[in-house]
């Protein structure tokens, strides 16, 4: 399965994995800051909805928790960092309150393309095919497209 909208590509390389790719028109350091600084995360990750950053500790073992306040309700997301290698990669657990106890391992890499652009690749590994399908059916494509569009606007403004 491959879906492409607005330069965001979501594929399912295995029955337990989701891969998201996007080229961002900004240098890698700027994209890294947008992913790791609470004031910047709040401007794009919530897709235009109010986003409260309850915890943001981008270090090994650190906790993160974001709560999105949208027109259809409040949604929490959280996890712990397993690895942080600034400004190229982090690995963290990812749990959505809408699917409690279904934890994915998310790896985010940022490749400097050498021309002022950054390729962001997010790989999410789930425990079962059903968990992977649950994430995909949760509105993930639309959410990713909206979040990346907001990220593009943010990093393009700096």
Chimera marker file (.cmm) of the C-alpha trace (Angstrom):
<marker_set name="trace">
<marker id="1" x="0.000" y="0.000" z="0.000" r="1" g="1" b="0" radius="0.5"/>
<marker id="2" x="1.338" y="3.448" z="-0.927" r="1" g="1" b="0" radius="0.5"/>
<marker id="3" x="-0.462" y="6.767" z="-0.595" r="1" g="1" b="0" radius="0.5"/>
<marker id="4" x="1.027" y="10.097" z="-1.645" r="1" g="1" b="0" radius="0.5"/>
<marker id="5" x="-0.542" y="13.442" z="-0.851" r="1" g="1" b="0" radius="0.5"/>
<marker id="6" x="1.366" y="16.728" z="-0.811" r="1" g="1" b="0" radius="0.5"/>
<marker id="7" x="4.809" y="15.068" z="-0.842" r="1" g="1" b="0" radius="0.5"/>
<marker id="8" x="3.989" y="12.883" z="2.205" r="1" g="1" b="0" radius="0.5"/>
<marker id="9" x="4.308" y="9.193" z="1.402" r="1" g="1" b="0" radius="0.5"/>
<marker id="10" x="3.035" y="6.468" z="3.707" r="1" g="1" b="0" radius="0.5"/>
<marker id="11" x="3.951" y="2.868" z="2.930" r="1" g="1" b="0" radius="0.5"/>
<marker id="12" x="3.648" y="-0.443" z="4.746" r="1" g="1" b="0" radius="0.5"/>
<marker id="13" x="6.929" y="-2.313" z="4.091" r="1" g="1" b="0" radius="0.5"/>
<marker id="14" x="5.919" y="-5.193" z="6.390" r="1" g="1" b="0" radius="0.5"/>
<marker id="15" x="2.724" y="-6.310" z="8.090" r="1" g="1" b="0" radius="0.5"/>
<marker id="16" x="3.820" y="-4.587" z="11.339" r="1" g="1" b="0" radius="0.5"/>
<marker id="17" x="5.490" y="-1.459" z="9.991" r="1" g="1" b="0" radius="0.5"/>
<marker id="18" x="4.514" y="1.980" z="8.704" r="1" g="1" b="0" radius="0.5"/>
<marker id="19" x="7.027" y="4.181" z="6.865" r="1" g="1" b="0" radius="0.5"/>
<marker id="20" x="6.383" y="7.893" z="6.335" r="1" g="1" b="0" radius="0.5"/>
<marker id="21" x="8.600" y="10.020" z="4.093" r="1" g="1" b="0" radius="0.5"/>
<marker id="22" x="8.564" y="13.738" z="3.485" r="1" g="1" b="0" radius="0.5"/>
<marker id="23" x="10.985" y="16.291" z="2.046" r="1" g="1" b="0" radius="0.5"/>
<marker id="24" x="10.921" y="19.531" z="4.019" r="1" g="1" b="0" radius="0.5"/>
<marker id="25" x="12.185" y="22.731" z="2.422" r="1" g="1" b="0" radius="0.5"/>
<marker id="26" x="14.380" y="23.741" z="5.335" r="1" g="1" b="0" radius="0.5"/>
<marker id="27" x="17.844" y="22.902" z="6.693" r="1" g="1" b="0" radius="0.5"/>
<marker id="28" x="18.124" y="19.885" z="8.982" r="1" g="1" b="0" radius="0.5"/>
<marker id="29" x="19.001" y="21.928" z="12.096" r="1" g="1" b="0" radius="0.5"/>
<marker id="30" x="15.801" y="23.942" z="11.718" r="1" g="1" b="0" radius="0.5"/>
<marker id="31" x="13.724" y="20.768" z="11.268" r="1" g="1" b="0" radius="0.5"/>
<marker id="32" x="15.421" y="19.152" z="14.290" r="1" g="1" b="0" radius="0.5"/>
<marker id="33" x="14.539" y="22.159" z="16.465" r="1" g="1" b="0" radius="0.5"/>
<marker id="34" x="10.922" y="21.996" z="15.259" r="1" g="1" b="0" radius="0.5"/>
<marker id="35" x="10.793" y="18.377" z="16.479" r="1" g="1" b="0" radius="0.5"/>
<marker id="36" x="12.529" y="18.928" z="19.822" r="1" g="1" b="0" radius="0.5"/>
<marker id="37" x="11.661" y="22.428" z="21.133" r="1" g="1" b="0" radius="0.5"/>
<marker id="38" x="8.261" y="22.593" z="22.870" r="1" g="1" b="0" radius="0.5"/>
<marker id="39" x="7.346" y="26.094" z="21.654" r="1" g="1" b="0" radius="0.5"/>
<marker id="40" x="7.957" y="25.008" z="18.042" r="1" g="1" b="0" radius="0.5"/>
<marker id="41" x="6.281" y="21.591" z="18.359" r="1" g="1" b="0" radius="0.5"/>
<marker id="42" x="3.123" y="23.307" z="19.613" r="1" g="1" b="0" radius="0.5"/>
<marker id="43" x="2.964" y="25.326" z="16.385" r="1" g="1" b="0" radius="0.5"/>
<marker id="44" x="2.811" y="22.391" z="13.964" r="1" g="1" b="0" radius="0.5"/>
<marker id="45" x="2.322" y="18.942" z="15.511" r="1" g="1" b="0" radius="0.5"/>
<marker id="46" x="-1.326" y="19.571" z="16.438" r="1" g="1" b="0" radius="0.5"/>
<marker id="47" x="-2.331" y="20.216" z="12.821" r="1" g="1" b="0" radius="0.5"/>
<marker id="48" x="-3.628" y="23.681" z="13.660" r="1" g="1" b="0" radius="0.5"/>
<marker id="49" x="-5.387" y="22.574" z="16.843" r="1" g="1" b="0" radius="0.5"/>
<marker id="50" x="-4.257" y="23.729" z="20.266" r="1" g="1" b="0" radius="0.5"/>
<marker id="51" x="-1.425" y="21.474" z="21.424" r="1" g="1" b="0" radius="0.5"/>
<marker id="52" x="-0.288" y="21.363" z="25.033" r="1" g="1" b="0" radius="0.5"/>
<marker id="53" x="3.217" y="20.007" z="25.555" r="1" g="1" b="0" radius="0.5"/>
<marker id="54" x="2.978" y="18.396" z="29.001" r="1" g="1" b="0" radius="0.5"/>
<marker id="55" x="6.440" y="16.798" z="28.869" r="1" g="1" b="0" radius="0.5"/>
<marker id="56" x="9.338" y="17.122" z="26.465" r="1" g="1" b="0" radius="0.5"/>
<marker id="57" x="12.626" y="15.549" z="27.497" r="1" g="1" b="0" radius="0.5"/>
<marker id="58" x="14.507" y="14.652" z="24.284" r="1" g="1" b="0" radius="0.5"/>
<marker id="59" x="17.226" y="12.607" z="26.003" r="1" g="1" b="0" radius="0.5"/>
<marker id="60" x="17.646" y="8.856" z="26.411" r="1" g="1" b="0" radius="0.5"/>
<marker id="61" x="14.977" y="7.750" z="28.902" r="1" g="1" b="0" radius="0.5"/>
<marker id="62" x="13.190" y="11.108" z="28.700" r="1" g="1" b="0" radius="0.5"/>
<marker id="63" x="9.398" y="11.304" z="28.659" r="1" g="1" b="0" radius="0.5"/>
<marker id="64" x="7.307" y="13.176" z="26.099" r="1" g="1" b="0" radius="0.5"/>
<marker id="65" x="3.565" y="13.854" z="26.175" r="1" g="1" b="0" radius="0.5"/>
<marker id="66" x="1.481" y="16.050" z="23.895" r="1" g="1" b="0" radius="0.5"/>
<marker id="67" x="-2.246" y="16.693" z="24.265" r="1" g="1" b="0" radius="0.5"/>
<marker id="68" x="-4.157" y="17.935" z="21.223" r="1" g="1" b="0" radius="0.5"/>
<marker id="69" x="-7.399" y="19.854" z="21.758" r="1" g="1" b="0" radius="0.5"/>
<marker id="70" x="-9.417" y="19.531" z="18.556" r="1" g="1" b="0" radius="0.5"/>
<marker id="71" x="-12.992" y="20.181" z="17.531" r="1" g="1" b="0" radius="0.5"/>
<marker id="72" x="-13.858" y="16.500" z="18.062" r="1" g="1" b="0" radius="0.5"/>
<marker id="73" x="-12.171" y="16.028" z="21.415" r="1" g="1" b="0" radius="0.5"/>
<marker id="74" x="-8.915" y="15.827" z="23.309" r="1" g="1" b="0" radius="0.5"/>
<marker id="75" x="-6.222" y="13.364" z="22.211" r="1" g="1" b="0" radius="0.5"/>
<marker id="76" x="-3.073" y="12.500" z="24.119" r="1" g="1" b="0" radius="0.5"/>
<marker id="77" x="0.144" y="11.054" z="22.710" r="1" g="1" b="0" radius="0.5"/>
<marker id="78" x="3.180" y="10.019" z="24.714" r="1" g="1" b="0" radius="0.5"/>
<marker id="79" x="6.218" y="7.833" z="25.112" r="1" g="1" b="0" radius="0.5"/>
<marker id="80" x="9.852" y="7.597" z="26.166" r="1" g="1" b="0" radius="0.5"/>
<marker id="81" x="13.009" y="8.289" z="24.214" r="1" g="1" b="0" radius="0.5"/>
<marker id="82" x="15.256" y="5.282" z="23.594" r="1" g="1" b="0" radius="0.5"/>
<marker id="83" x="17.906" y="7.109" z="21.589" r="1" g="1" b="0" radius="0.5"/>
<marker id="84" x="18.610" y="10.735" z="20.692" r="1" g="1" b="0" radius="0.5"/>
<marker id="85" x="21.377" y="11.577" z="18.197" r="1" g="1" b="0" radius="0.5"/>
<marker id="86" x="20.995" y="15.280" z="17.403" r="1" g="1" b="0" radius="0.5"/>
<marker id="87" x="20.393" y="16.437" z="14.715" r="1" g="1" b="0" radius="0.5"/>
<marker id="88" x="19.984" y="13.240" z="12.716" r="1" g="1" b="0" radius="0.5"/>
<marker id="89" x="17.845" y="10.698" z="14.571" r="1" g="1" b="0" radius="0.5"/>
<marker id="90" x="15.732" y="9.812" z="17.545" r="1" g="1" b="0" radius="0.5"/>
<marker id="91" x="13.945" y="6.620" z="18.568" r="1" g="1" b="0" radius="0.5"/>
<marker id="92" x="11.029" y="6.693" z="20.983" r="1" g="1" b="0" radius="0.5"/>
<marker id="93" x="7.989" y="4.759" z="22.045" r="1" g="1" b="0" radius="0.5"/>
<marker id="94" x="4.701" y="6.171" z="20.779" r="1" g="1" b="0" radius="0.5"/>
<marker id="95" x="1.330" y="5.581" z="22.366" r="1" g="1" b="0" radius="0.5"/>
<marker id="96" x="-1.941" y="7.243" z="21.416" r="1" g="1" b="0" radius="0.5"/>
<marker id="97" x="-4.621" y="7.528" z="24.117" r="1" g="1" b="0" radius="0.5"/>
<marker id="98" x="-7.133" y="6.342" z="21.505" r="1" g="1" b="0" radius="0.5"/>
<marker id="99" x="-5.355" y="2.956" z="21.395" r="1" g="1" b="0" radius="0.5"/>
<marker id="100" x="-4.140" y="2.514" z="24.995" r="1" g="1" b="0" radius="0.5"/>
<marker id="101" x="-1.449" y="-0.116" z="25.635" r="1" g="1" b="0" radius="0.5"/>
<marker id="102" x="-0.736" y="-0.394" z="21.893" r="1" g="1" b="0" radius="0.5"/>
<marker id="103" x="2.777" y="0.981" z="21.833" r="1" g="1" b="0" radius="0.5"/>
<marker id="104" x="4.723" y="1.550" z="18.632" r="1" g="1" b="0" radius="0.5"/>
<marker id="105" x="8.442" y="2.176" z="18.352" r="1" g="1" b="0" radius="0.5"/>
<marker id="106" x="8.993" y="5.275" z="16.242" r="1" g="1" b="0" radius="0.5"/>
<marker id="107" x="12.324" y="6.040" z="14.569" r="1" g="1" b="0" radius="0.5"/>
<marker id="108" x="12.686" y="9.510" z="13.059" r="1" g="1" b="0" radius="0.5"/>
<marker id="109" x="15.670" y="10.254" z="10.821" r="1" g="1" b="0" radius="0.5"/>
<marker id="110" x="16.543" y="13.569" z="9.236" r="1" g="1" b="0" radius="0.5"/>
<marker id="111" x="18.872" y="13.545" z="6.243" r="1" g="1" b="0" radius="0.5"/>
<marker id="112" x="20.473" y="16.769" z="5.070" r="1" g="1" b="0" radius="0.5"/>
<marker id="113" x="20.018" y="16.721" z="1.293" r="1" g="1" b="0" radius="0.5"/>
<marker id="114" x="22.738" y="19.337" z="0.859" r="1" g="1" b="0" radius="0.5"/>
<marker id="115" x="20.554" y="21.911" z="-0.860" r="1" g="1" b="0" radius="0.5"/>
<marker id="116" x="18.743" y="23.446" z="2.110" r="1" g="1" b="0" radius="0.5"/>
<marker id="117" x="16.185" y="20.612" z="2.223" r="1" g="1" b="0" radius="0.5"/>
<marker id="118" x="15.786" y="17.767" z="4.687" r="1" g="1" b="0" radius="0.5"/>
<marker id="119" x="14.333" y="14.327" z="4.113" r="1" g="1" b="0" radius="0.5"/>
<marker id="120" x="12.360" y="13.161" z="7.156" r="1" g="1" b="0" radius="0.5"/>
<marker id="121" x="11.733" y="9.420" z="7.398" r="1" g="1" b="0" radius="0.5"/>
<marker id="122" x="9.550" y="8.056" z="10.187" r="1" g="1" b="0" radius="0.5"/>
<marker id="123" x="9.345" y="4.322" z="10.732" r="1" g="1" b="0" radius="0.5"/>
<marker id="124" x="6.779" y="2.959" z="13.163" r="1" g="1" b="0" radius="0.5"/>
<marker id="125" x="7.091" y="-0.653" z="14.285" r="1" g="1" b="0" radius="0.5"/>
<marker id="126" x="4.020" y="-2.235" z="15.887" r="1" g="1" b="0" radius="0.5"/>
<marker id="127" x="3.601" y="-5.514" z="17.762" r="1" g="1" b="0" radius="0.5"/>
<marker id="128" x="0.907" y="-6.954" z="15.474" r="1" g="1" b="0" radius="0.5"/>
<marker id="129" x="-0.557" y="-6.380" z="12.015" r="1" g="1" b="0" radius="0.5"/>
<marker id="130" x="-3.831" y="-5.396" z="13.688" r="1" g="1" b="0" radius="0.5"/>
<marker id="131" x="-2.098" y="-2.624" z="15.627" r="1" g="1" b="0" radius="0.5"/>
<marker id="132" x="-0.501" y="-1.338" z="12.436" r="1" g="1" b="0" radius="0.5"/>
<marker id="133" x="-3.884" y="-1.355" z="10.712" r="1" g="1" b="0" radius="0.5"/>
<marker id="134" x="-5.464" y="0.435" z="13.694" r="1" g="1" b="0" radius="0.5"/>
<marker id="135" x="-2.951" y="3.270" z="13.379" r="1" g="1" b="0" radius="0.5"/>
<marker id="136" x="-3.546" y="3.501" z="9.622" r="1" g="1" b="0" radius="0.5"/>
<marker id="137" x="-7.334" y="3.548" z="10.063" r="1" g="1" b="0" radius="0.5"/>
<marker id="138" x="-7.185" y="6.232" z="12.772" r="1" g="1" b="0" radius="0.5"/>
<marker id="139" x="-6.929" y="9.030" z="10.209" r="1" g="1" b="0" radius="0.5"/>
<marker id="140" x="-3.143" y="8.885" z="10.097" r="1" g="1" b="0" radius="0.5"/>
<marker id="141" x="-2.770" y="9.997" z="6.463" r="1" g="1" b="0" radius="0.5"/>
<marker id="142" x="-4.809" y="13.159" z="6.934" r="1" g="1" b="0" radius="0.5"/>
<marker id="143" x="-3.115" y="13.891" z="10.233" r="1" g="1" b="0" radius="0.5"/>
<marker id="144" x="0.363" y="13.489" z="8.763" r="1" g="1" b="0" radius="0.5"/>
<marker id="145" x="-0.466" y="15.638" z="5.742" r="1" g="1" b="0" radius="0.5"/>
<marker id="146" x="-1.843" y="18.417" z="7.958" r="1" g="1" b="0" radius="0.5"/>
<marker id="147" x="1.068" y="18.236" z="10.407" r="1" g="1" b="0" radius="0.5"/>
<marker id="148" x="3.700" y="18.321" z="7.668" r="1" g="1" b="0" radius="0.5"/>
<marker id="149" x="1.938" y="21.219" z="5.934" r="1" g="1" b="0" radius="0.5"/>
<marker id="150" x="2.077" y="23.128" z="9.249" r="1" g="1" b="0" radius="0.5"/>
<marker id="151" x="5.741" y="22.135" z="9.693" r="1" g="1" b="0" radius="0.5"/>
<marker id="152" x="6.502" y="23.430" z="6.192" r="1" g="1" b="0" radius="0.5"/>
<marker id="153" x="4.900" y="26.775" z="7.067" r="1" g="1" b="0" radius="0.5"/>
<marker id="154" x="6.758" y="27.003" z="10.388" r="1" g="1" b="0" radius="0.5"/>
<marker id="155" x="10.270" y="26.173" z="9.207" r="1" g="1" b="0" radius="0.5"/>
<marker id="156" x="9.765" y="28.267" z="6.080" r="1" g="1" b="0" radius="0.5"/>
<marker id="157" x="9.098" y="31.307" z="8.301" r="1" g="1" b="0" radius="0.5"/>
<marker id="158" x="12.272" y="31.120" z="10.398" r="1" g="1" b="0" radius="0.5"/>
<link id1="1" id2="2" r="1" g="1" b="0" radius="0.2"/>
<link id1="2" id2="3" r="1" g="1" b="0" radius="0.2"/>
<link id1="3" id2="4" r="1" g="1" b="0" radius="0.2"/>
<link id1="4" id2="5" r="1" g="1" b="0" radius="0.2"/>
<link id1="5" id2="6" r="1" g="1" b="0" radius="0.2"/>
<link id1="6" id2="7" r="1" g="1" b="0" radius="0.2"/>
<link id1="7" id2="8" r="1" g="1" b="0" radius="0.2"/>
<link id1="8" id2="9" r="1" g="1" b="0" radius="0.2"/>
<link id1="9" id2="10" r="1" g="1" b="0" radius="0.2"/>
<link id1="10" id2="11" r="1" g="1" b="0" radius="0.2"/>
<link id1="11" id2="12" r="1" g="1" b="0" radius="0.2"/>
<link id1="12" id2="13" r="1" g="1" b="0" radius="0.2"/>
<link id1="13" id2="14" r="1" g="1" b="0" radius="0.2"/>
<link id1="14" id2="15" r="1" g="1" b="0" radius="0.2"/>
<link id1="15" id2="16" r="1" g="1" b="0" radius="0.2"/>
<link id1="16" id2="17" r="1" g="1" b="0" radius="0.2"/>
<link id1="17" id2="18" r="1" g="1" b="0" radius="0.2"/>
<link id1="18" id2="19" r="1" g="1" b="0" radius="0.2"/>
<link id1="19" id2="20" r="1" g="1" b="0" radius="0.2"/>
<link id1="20" id2="21" r="1" g="1" b="0" radius="0.2"/>
<link id1="21" id2="22" r="1" g="1" b="0" radius="0.2"/>
<link id1="22" id2="23" r="1" g="1" b="0" radius="0.2"/>
<link id1="23" id2="24" r="1" g="1" b="0" radius="0.2"/>
<link id1="24" id2="25" r="1" g="1" b="0" radius="0.2"/>
<link id1="25" id2="26" r="1" g="1" b="0" radius="0.2"/>
<link id1="26" id2="27" r="1" g="1" b="0" radius="0.2"/>
<link id1="27" id2="28" r="1" g="1" b="0" radius="0.2"/>
<link id1="28" id2="29" r="1" g="1" b="0" radius="0.2"/>
<link id1="29" id2="30" r="1" g="1" b="0" radius="0.2"/>
<link id1="30" id2="31" r="1" g="1" b="0" radius="0.2"/>
<link id1="31" id2="32" r="1" g="1" b="0" radius="0.2"/>
<link id1="32" id2="33" r="1" g="1" b="0" radius="0.2"/>
<link id1="33" id2="34" r="1" g="1" b="0" radius="0.2"/>
<link id1="34" id2="35" r="1" g="1" b="0" radius="0.2"/>
<link id1="35" id2="36" r="1" g="1" b="0" radius="0.2"/>
<link id1="36" id2="37" r="1" g="1" b="0" radius="0.2"/>
<link id1="37" id2="38" r="1" g="1" b="0" radius="0.2"/>
<link id1="38" id2="39" r="1" g="1" b="0" radius="0.2"/>
<link id1="39" id2="40" r="1" g="1" b="0" radius="0.2"/>
<link id1="40" id2="41" r="1" g="1" b="0" radius="0.2"/>
<link id1="41" id2="42" r="1" g="1" b="0" radius="0.2"/>
<link id1="42" id2="43" r="1" g="1" b="0" radius="0.2"/>
<link id1="43" id2="44" r="1" g="1" b="0" radius="0.2"/>
<link id1="44" id2="45" r="1" g="1" b="0" radius="0.2"/>
<link id1="45" id2="46" r="1" g="1" b="0" radius="0.2"/>
<link id1="46" id2="47" r="1" g="1" b="0" radius="0.2"/>
<link id1="47" id2="48" r="1" g="1" b="0" radius="0.2"/>
<link id1="48" id2="49" r="1" g="1" b="0" radius="0.2"/>
<link id1="49" id2="50" r="1" g="1" b="0" radius="0.2"/>
<link id1="50" id2="51" r="1" g="1" b="0" radius="0.2"/>
<link id1="51" id2="52" r="1" g="1" b="0" radius="0.2"/>
<link id1="52" id2="53" r="1" g="1" b="0" radius="0.2"/>
<link id1="53" id2="54" r="1" g="1" b="0" radius="0.2"/>
<link id1="54" id2="55" r="1" g="1" b="0" radius="0.2"/>
<link id1="55" id2="56" r="1" g="1" b="0" radius="0.2"/>
<link id1="56" id2="57" r="1" g="1" b="0" radius="0.2"/>
<link id1="57" id2="58" r="1" g="1" b="0" radius="0.2"/>
<link id1="58" id2="59" r="1" g="1" b="0" radius="0.2"/>
<link id1="59" id2="60" r="1" g="1" b="0" radius="0.2"/>
<link id1="60" id2="61" r="1" g="1" b="0" radius="0.2"/>
<link id1="61" id2="62" r="1" g="1" b="0" radius="0.2"/>
<link id1="62" id2="63" r="1" g="1" b="0" radius="0.2"/>
<link id1="63" id2="64" r="1" g="1" b="0" radius="0.2"/>
<link id1="64" id2="65" r="1" g="1" b="0" radius="0.2"/>
<link id1="65" id2="66" r="1" g="1" b="0" radius="0.2"/>
<link id1="66" id2="67" r="1" g="1" b="0" radius="0.2"/>
<link id1="67" id2="68" r="1" g="1" b="0" radius="0.2"/>
<link id1="68" id2="69" r="1" g="1" b="0" radius="0.2"/>
<link id1="69" id2="70" r="1" g="1" b="0" radius="0.2"/>
<link id1="70" id2="71" r="1" g="1" b="0" radius="0.2"/>
<link id1="71" id2="72" r="1" g="1" b="0" radius="0.2"/>
<link id1="72" id2="73" r="1" g="1" b="0" radius="0.2"/>
<link id1="73" id2="74" r="1" g="1" b="0" radius="0.2"/>
<link id1="74" id2="75" r="1" g="1" b="0" radius="0.2"/>
<link id1="75" id2="76" r="1" g="1" b="0" radius="0.2"/>
<link id1="76" id2="77" r="1" g="1" b="0" radius="0.2"/>
<link id1="77" id2="78" r="1" g="1" b="0" radius="0.2"/>
<link id1="78" id2="79" r="1" g="1" b="0" radius="0.2"/>
<link id1="79" id2="80" r="1" g="1" b="0" radius="0.2"/>
<link id1="80" id2="81" r="1" g="1" b="0" radius="0.2"/>
<link id1="81" id2="82" r="1" g="1" b="0" radius="0.2"/>
<link id1="82" id2="83" r="1" g="1" b="0" radius="0.2"/>
<link id1="83" id2="84" r="1" g="1" b="0" radius="0.2"/>
<link id1="84" id2="85" r="1" g="1" b="0" radius="0.2"/>
<link id1="85" id2="86" r="1" g="1" b="0" radius="0.2"/>
<link id1="86" id2="87" r="1" g="1" b="0" radius="0.2"/>
<link id1="87" id2="88" r="1" g="1" b="0" radius="0.2"/>
<link id1="88" id2="89" r="1" g="1" b="0" radius="0.2"/>
<link id1="89" id2="90" r="1" g="1" b="0" radius="0.2"/>
<link id1="90" id2="91" r="1" g="1" b="0" radius="0.2"/>
<link id1="91" id2="92" r="1" g="1" b="0" radius="0.2"/>
<link id1="92" id2="93" r="1" g="1" b="0" radius="0.2"/>
<link id1="93" id2="94" r="1" g="1" b="0" radius="0.2"/>
<link id1="94" id2="95" r="1" g="1" b="0" radius="0.2"/>
<link id1="95" id2="96" r="1" g="1" b="0" radius="0.2"/>
<link id1="96" id2="97" r="1" g="1" b="0" radius="0.2"/>
<link id1="97" id2="98" r="1" g="1" b="0" radius="0.2"/>
<link id1="98" id2="99" r="1" g="1" b="0" radius="0.2"/>
<link id1="99" id2="100" r="1" g="1" b="0" radius="0.2"/>
<link id1="100" id2="101" r="1" g="1" b="0" radius="0.2"/>
<link id1="101" id2="102" r="1" g="1" b="0" radius="0.2"/>
<link id1="102" id2="103" r="1" g="1" b="0" radius="0.2"/>
<link id1="103" id2="104" r="1" g="1" b="0" radius="0.2"/>
<link id1="104" id2="105" r="1" g="1" b="0" radius="0.2"/>
<link id1="105" id2="106" r="1" g="1" b="0" radius="0.2"/>
<link id1="106" id2="107" r="1" g="1" b="0" radius="0.2"/>
<link id1="107" id2="108" r="1" g="1" b="0" radius="0.2"/>
<link id1="108" id2="109" r="1" g="1" b="0" radius="0.2"/>
<link id1="109" id2="110" r="1" g="1" b="0" radius="0.2"/>
<link id1="110" id2="111" r="1" g="1" b="0" radius="0.2"/>
<link id1="111" id2="112" r="1" g="1" b="0" radius="0.2"/>
<link id1="112" id2="113" r="1" g="1" b="0" radius="0.2"/>
<link id1="113" id2="114" r="1" g="1" b="0" radius="0.2"/>
<link id1="114" id2="115" r="1" g="1" b="0" radius="0.2"/>
<link id1="115" id2="116" r="1" g="1" b="0" radius="0.2"/>
<link id1="116" id2="117" r="1" g="1" b="0" radius="0.2"/>
<link id1="117" id2="118" r="1" g="1" b="0" radius="0.2"/>
<link id1="118" id2="119" r="1" g="1" b="0" radius="0.2"/>
<link id1="119" id2="120" r="1" g="1" b="0" radius="0.2"/>
<link id1="120" id2="121" r="1" g="1" b="0" radius="0.2"/>
<link id1="121" id2="122" r="1" g="1" b="0" radius="0.2"/>
<link id1="122" id2="123" r="1" g="1" b="0" radius="0.2"/>
<link id1="123" id2="124" r="1" g="1" b="0" radius="0.2"/>
<link id1="124" id2="125" r="1" g="1" b="0" radius="0.2"/>
<link id1="125" id2="126" r="1" g="1" b="0" radius="0.2"/>
<link id1="126" id2="127" r="1" g="1" b="0" radius="0.2"/>
<link id1="127" id2="128" r="1" g="1" b="0" radius="0.2"/>
<link id1="128" id2="129" r="1" g="1" b="0" radius="0.2"/>
<link id1="129" id2="130" r="1" g="1" b="0" radius="0.2"/>
<link id1="130" id2="131" r="1" g="1" b="0" radius="0.2"/>
<link id1="131" id2="132" r="1" g="1" b="0" radius="0.2"/>
<link id1="132" id2="133" r="1" g="1" b="0" radius="0.2"/>
<link id1="133" id2="134" r="1" g="1" b="0" radius="0.2"/>
<link id1="134" id2="135" r="1" g="1" b="0" radius="0.2"/>
<link id1="135" id2="136" r="1" g="1" b="0" radius="0.2"/>
<link id1="136" id2="137" r="1" g="1" b="0" radius="0.2"/>
<link id1="137" id2="138" r="1" g="1" b="0" radius="0.2"/>
<link id1="138" id2="139" r="1" g="1" b="0" radius="0.2"/>
<link id1="139" id2="140" r="1" g="1" b="0" radius="0.2"/>
<link id1="140" id2="141" r="1" g="1" b="0" radius="0.2"/>
<link id1="141" id2="142" r="1" g="1" b="0" radius="0.2"/>
<link id1="142" id2="143" r="1" g="1" b="0" radius="0.2"/>
<link id1="143" id2="144" r="1" g="1" b="0" radius="0.2"/>
<link id1="144" id2="145" r="1" g="1" b="0" radius="0.2"/>
<link id1="145" id2="146" r="1" g="1" b="0" radius="0.2"/>
<link id1="146" id2="147" r="1" g="1" b="0" radius="0.2"/>
<link id1="147" id2="148" r="1" g="1" b="0" radius="0.2"/>
<link id1="148" id2="149" r="1" g="1" b="0" radius="0.2"/>
<link id1="149" id2="150" r="1" g="1" b="0" radius="0.2"/>
<link id1="150" id2="151" r="1" g="1" b="0" radius="0.2"/>
<link id1="151" id2="152" r="1" g="1" b="0" radius="0.2"/>
<link id1="152" id2="153" r="1" g="1" b="0" radius="0.2"/>
<link id1="153" id2="154" r="1" g="1" b="0" radius="0.2"/>
<link id1="154" id2="155" r="1" g="1" b="0" radius="0.2"/>
<link id1="155" id2="156" r="1" g="1" b="0" radius="0.2"/>
<link id1="156" id2="157" r="1" g="1" b="0" radius="0.2"/>
<link id1="157" id2="158" r="1" g="1" b="0" radius="0.2"/>
</marker_set>
